[in-house]
Amino acid sequence: MRFDVTILGSSSATPIYNRNPSSQLLNINERHFLIDCGEGTQVQLLRNGIKNQRIEHIFISHLHGDHYLGLVGLLSSLHLNGRSKPIYLYGPPELSEILDIQFKYSQTQLRYPLVFKATQTDHTEKIFESNDVIIETFVLDHRIPCTGFKFTQKKRSRKIIKEKFDELKIPIDLIPELKRGGTFTDKKGRVYAADELTIEAPEPRSYAYCSDTLCSWGYLQDIKGVDTLYHEATFMNDMLSRAEETFHTTTLQAGEIAVKAEVKQLLIGHFSARYKELEPLLEESKSVFKNTKLAIEGHTFEI
């Protein structure tokens, strides 16, 4: 089952040094989920060969412009290109008002349903569930209300061993029962246990997206043990006072969060415009948490 994230934007407040504001495309079993939508997101989708028509769900963490100002343009392009399938949008309650004003004064009536769900900024909640994944919000500590998002795969049933099924000519209609742990008896009366004909599916994986936040530790339990954590790391630790003043996290703190949350992999992003070179930020995070990577635009990371 495919589960990976493509970085579309990794800059903070302003686009600079060929870095764009925040945006990511999460692919879960060929279903596309867009996380934040800063300026330039449409262009980045094109550059990375991702068709915007395949996006089904969009998640906006908060209403600072570098996280949502590309949204109206993207929704408008989908409209102009004849989309008819619904888009499901999740974000702060005020986002609905912003969109209503934009479309009112541009006299735009979208051709497709835009289904909006307001996120809660004072408690965690499950906002989506399918056969493959559960998506939850969690509360971050930023200057304005802000949520993170956690994507967790569901446990899948056992996988059949095709060679065994072909050899024993097992009827297809027995597959569901065997996946649930049933047995099969061949024509000679031999009984085959489920673990002879099937194997365990891979362990479910999880991804947490921590948008802008002060390092206040309040969300540690919400991200505990995820396979991959994306965490903002706007400043290096010599700018700690600036990070605290602006409700952001340093690269050192991001590493400490990854350690305390016991995650397997850390991606850092939301880099301040003051940094042209990013290797020093990476090295500082890696000094605390070795398996840290830079959220470089255009790179796809397996969860």
TORMARTOR-22367 format. One line per 3 residues: number of its first residue (from 1); for each residue x, y, z of C-alpha. Coordinates in Angstrom, 1 decimal. Example, Ala and Ser with C-alpha at 12.3 -4.5 7.8 and 13.67 -1.06 7.14 Angstrom:
1 = 12.3:-4.5:7.8 ~ 13.7:-1.1:7.1
// end
This chain:
1 = 0.0:0.0:0.0 ~ 1.5:3.3:-1.0 ~ 2.0:5.9:1.7
4 = 4.3:8.8:1.0 ~ 4.4:12.6:1.1 ~ 5.7:15.0:-1.5
7 = 6.9:18.4:-0.3 ~ 5.5:21.3:-2.4 ~ 6.5:24.2:-0.2
10 = 8.9:24.5:2.8 ~ 9.5:28.2:3.3 ~ 8.0:30.2:6.1
13 = 6.3:33.6:5.6 ~ 7.7:34.5:2.3 ~ 8.9:32.6:-0.9
16 = 12.6:32.9:-1.2 ~ 15.7:30.9:-2.5 ~ 13.4:28.9:-4.8
19 = 11.4:27.8:-1.7 ~ 7.7:28.3:-1.6 ~ 5.3:28.6:1.3
22 = 3.9:25.5:3.1 ~ 2.2:22.8:1.2 ~ 2.4:19.0:1.0
25 = 0.7:16.2:-1.0 ~ 0.1:13.0:0.9 ~ -0.5:9.9:-1.3
28 = -2.3:7.1:0.6 ~ -3.0:4.1:-1.7 ~ -3.4:6.5:-4.7
31 = -5.8:8.8:-2.9 ~ -4.5:12.4:-2.7 ~ -4.6:14.6:0.4
34 = -3.4:18.2:0.2 ~ -2.0:19.6:3.5 ~ -1.9:23.4:3.6
37 = -1.9:25.5:0.4 ~ 0.4:28.4:0.4 ~ 1.1:30.6:-2.7
40 = 2.6:28.7:-5.6 ~ 1.0:25.4:-4.7 ~ -0.6:25.0:-8.1
43 = 2.7:25.6:-9.9 ~ 4.4:23.1:-7.6 ~ 1.8:20.5:-8.3
46 = 2.4:21.0:-12.1 ~ 6.2:20.8:-11.6 ~ 5.9:17.6:-9.7
49 = 3.6:15.9:-12.2 ~ 0.7:15.8:-9.8 ~ -2.8:16.3:-11.3
52 = -4.8:18.6:-9.1 ~ -8.0:16.9:-10.2 ~ -7.0:13.9:-8.2
55 = -7.0:15.8:-4.9 ~ -10.1:14.8:-2.8 ~ -9.4:16.4:0.6
58 = -7.6:19.6:1.6 ~ -6.5:20.4:5.1 ~ -5.6:23.9:6.2
61 = -3.8:24.2:9.6 ~ -4.4:27.9:10.3 ~ -5.1:31.3:8.7
64 = -1.7:32.8:8.3 ~ -1.3:33.6:4.6 ~ 1.7:31.3:3.9
67 = -0.5:28.3:4.7 ~ -3.7:29.1:2.7 ~ -3.3:32.0:0.2
70 = -3.0:29.5:-2.7 ~ -6.4:27.9:-1.9 ~ -8.7:30.3:-3.8
73 = -6.6:30.0:-6.9 ~ -6.6:26.2:-6.7 ~ -10.3:25.9:-6.1
76 = -11.0:28.3:-9.0 ~ -8.8:26.3:-11.4 ~ -10.6:23.1:-10.5
79 = -13.8:25.0:-11.3 ~ -12.5:26.3:-14.6 ~ -11.2:22.9:-15.6
82 = -14.7:21.4:-15.2 ~ -14.4:19.4:-12.0 ~ -17.7:17.9:-10.9
85 = -16.5:15.7:-8.0 ~ -16.7:17.2:-4.5 ~ -13.8:18.7:-2.7
88 = -13.7:18.1:1.1 ~ -12.1:21.0:2.9 ~ -11.1:21.1:6.6
91 = -9.9:24.2:8.3 ~ -10.6:26.9:10.9 ~ -14.3:28.1:10.9
94 = -13.4:31.5:9.6 ~ -12.0:30.0:6.4 ~ -15.6:29.4:5.1
97 = -16.3:33.2:5.5 ~ -13.1:34.1:3.6 ~ -14.0:31.8:0.7
100 = -17.6:33.1:0.6 ~ -16.3:36.6:0.2 ~ -13.8:35.7:-2.5
103 = -16.4:33.9:-4.6 ~ -19.1:36.5:-4.0 ~ -17.1:39.4:-5.4
106 = -15.6:37.3:-8.2 ~ -19.2:36.2:-9.0 ~ -18.0:32.6:-9.0
109 = -20.4:29.7:-8.6 ~ -18.3:26.6:-8.3 ~ -19.3:23.7:-10.6
112 = -18.6:21.1:-7.9 ~ -19.7:20.7:-4.3 ~ -17.2:22.2:-1.8
115 = -17.9:20.4:1.5 ~ -16.4:22.3:4.4 ~ -15.8:21.0:7.9
118 = -14.6:23.4:10.5 ~ -11.7:22.1:12.7 ~ -11.7:22.5:16.4
121 = -8.9:24.4:18.0 ~ -9.4:23.5:21.6 ~ -9.5:19.7:21.4
124 = -8.5:16.8:19.2 ~ -11.0:15.1:17.0 ~ -11.4:12.5:14.2
127 = -12.3:14.3:11.0 ~ -12.2:11.6:8.4 ~ -12.3:7.8:8.3
130 = -12.2:5.4:5.3 ~ -11.4:1.7:4.8 ~ -7.7:2.7:4.6
133 = -7.0:5.6:7.0 ~ -8.1:7.6:10.0 ~ -7.4:11.3:10.1
136 = -7.3:13.3:13.3 ~ -6.5:16.8:14.3 ~ -4.6:17.9:17.4
139 = -4.1:21.3:19.0 ~ -0.9:23.3:18.4 ~ 0.4:26.4:20.3
142 = 0.7:29.2:17.8 ~ -0.1:33.0:17.8 ~ -3.5:32.2:16.3
145 = -5.6:29.0:16.5 ~ -3.7:26.2:14.7 ~ -4.1:22.5:14.4
148 = -1.9:19.6:13.3 ~ -3.1:16.6:11.4 ~ -2.3:12.9:12.0
151 = -2.9:10.3:9.3 ~ -3.0:6.6:10.5 ~ -3.4:3.6:8.3
154 = -5.9:1.0:9.4 ~ -4.7:-2.6:10.1 ~ -5.2:-4.6:6.9
157 = -6.3:-8.2:6.7 ~ -3.8:-11.0:5.9 ~ -2.4:-11.3:2.4
160 = -2.8:-14.5:0.4 ~ 0.1:-16.5:-0.9 ~ -0.8:-16.6:-4.6
163 = 1.4:-19.6:-5.4 ~ -0.3:-21.7:-2.7 ~ -3.8:-20.7:-3.9
166 = -2.9:-21.6:-7.5 ~ -1.3:-24.9:-6.5 ~ -4.2:-26.0:-4.3
169 = -6.9:-24.6:-6.5 ~ -8.6:-22.9:-3.6 ~ -11.9:-21.3:-4.5
172 = -11.9:-17.5:-4.6 ~ -14.9:-17.3:-2.3 ~ -12.9:-18.8:0.5
175 = -10.3:-16.0:0.5 ~ -12.2:-13.7:2.9 ~ -12.6:-16.6:5.5
178 = -8.9:-17.5:5.2 ~ -7.8:-13.9:5.7 ~ -9.8:-13.9:8.9
181 = -7.9:-17.0:10.1 ~ -10.1:-19.8:8.7 ~ -8.8:-23.2:7.4
184 = -8.9:-25.0:4.0 ~ -9.3:-28.8:3.5 ~ -8.1:-30.2:0.2
187 = -9.6:-33.2:-1.6 ~ -7.3:-35.6:0.3 ~ -8.6:-34.3:3.6
190 = -5.5:-32.4:4.6 ~ -6.3:-29.3:6.6 ~ -4.3:-26.1:5.9
193 = -4.1:-23.5:8.6 ~ -4.4:-19.8:7.6 ~ -0.8:-19.1:8.3
196 = 0.2:-21.7:5.7 ~ -1.8:-19.9:3.0 ~ -1.6:-16.3:4.0
199 = 0.9:-13.9:5.6 ~ 0.5:-10.9:7.9 ~ -0.1:-7.6:6.2
202 = 2.5:-4.9:6.8 ~ 2.1:-3.0:10.1 ~ 0.0:0.2:9.7
205 = 2.0:3.4:9.3 ~ 1.3:6.9:10.5 ~ 2.2:10.5:9.6
208 = 1.9:13.6:11.7 ~ 2.0:17.2:10.4 ~ 3.0:19.8:12.9
211 = 2.4:23.2:11.4 ~ 3.5:26.4:13.1 ~ 3.8:26.0:16.8
214 = 5.7:27.0:19.9 ~ 7.6:24.1:21.5 ~ 5.3:23.8:24.4
217 = 5.2:19.9:24.6 ~ 1.4:19.9:24.9 ~ 0.9:17.8:21.8
220 = 3.5:15.1:22.5 ~ 0.9:12.4:23.3 ~ -0.9:13.1:20.0
223 = 2.1:12.4:17.9 ~ 3.6:9.6:20.1 ~ 5.2:6.8:18.1
226 = 4.3:8.0:14.5 ~ 6.4:6.6:11.8 ~ 7.2:10.0:10.2
229 = 6.8:13.4:11.9 ~ 6.9:16.6:9.9 ~ 7.7:19.5:12.3
232 = 8.3:23.1:11.6 ~ 11.8:24.3:12.4 ~ 11.8:27.9:11.5
235 = 15.0:29.0:13.3 ~ 18.2:27.6:14.6 ~ 18.6:27.5:18.3
238 = 20.7:30.7:18.6 ~ 17.4:32.4:17.6 ~ 15.5:30.8:20.4
241 = 14.2:34.1:21.8 ~ 12.9:35.0:18.3 ~ 11.2:31.6:17.9
244 = 9.4:32.0:21.2 ~ 8.4:35.6:20.4 ~ 6.8:34.4:17.1
247 = 5.5:31.1:18.5 ~ 7.8:29.0:16.4 ~ 10.1:26.0:17.0
250 = 13.9:25.8:16.6 ~ 15.7:23.0:14.8 ~ 17.1:21.8:18.1
253 = 13.7:21.7:19.7 ~ 12.3:19.8:16.7 ~ 14.9:17.1:17.3
256 = 14.0:17.0:21.0 ~ 10.3:16.6:20.2 ~ 11.1:13.7:17.9
259 = 13.1:12.0:20.7 ~ 10.4:12.5:23.3 ~ 7.6:11.4:20.9
262 = 9.6:8.3:20.0 ~ 9.1:8.8:16.2 ~ 11.0:6.9:13.6
265 = 11.7:9.7:11.1 ~ 11.7:13.5:11.3 ~ 11.2:15.9:8.5
268 = 11.9:19.6:9.2 ~ 10.6:22.5:7.2 ~ 9.0:26.0:7.3
271 = 12.5:27.5:7.1 ~ 13.0:31.2:7.8 ~ 14.0:33.5:4.9
274 = 17.2:34.3:6.8 ~ 18.7:30.9:5.9 ~ 19.9:30.5:2.3
277 = 21.8:27.3:3.2 ~ 19.9:24.6:5.1 ~ 22.6:22.1:6.0
280 = 23.4:23.9:9.3 ~ 19.7:23.5:10.3 ~ 19.8:19.8:9.4
283 = 23.0:19.2:11.4 ~ 21.6:20.9:14.5 ~ 18.5:18.7:14.4
286 = 20.6:15.6:13.8 ~ 22.7:16.4:16.8 ~ 19.6:15.4:18.8
289 = 17.7:13.1:16.5 ~ 19.8:11.3:14.0 ~ 17.1:10.3:11.5
292 = 16.2:13.8:10.5 ~ 15.8:15.0:6.9 ~ 15.2:18.3:5.3
295 = 11.7:18.8:3.7 ~ 13.2:19.8:0.4 ~ 10.7:20.7:-2.3
298 = 10.1:18.2:-5.0 ~ 11.3:15.3:-2.7 ~ 9.0:12.4:-1.9
301 = 9.4:10.7:1.4 ~ 8.0:7.2:2.2 ~ 6.3:7.2:5.5
// end
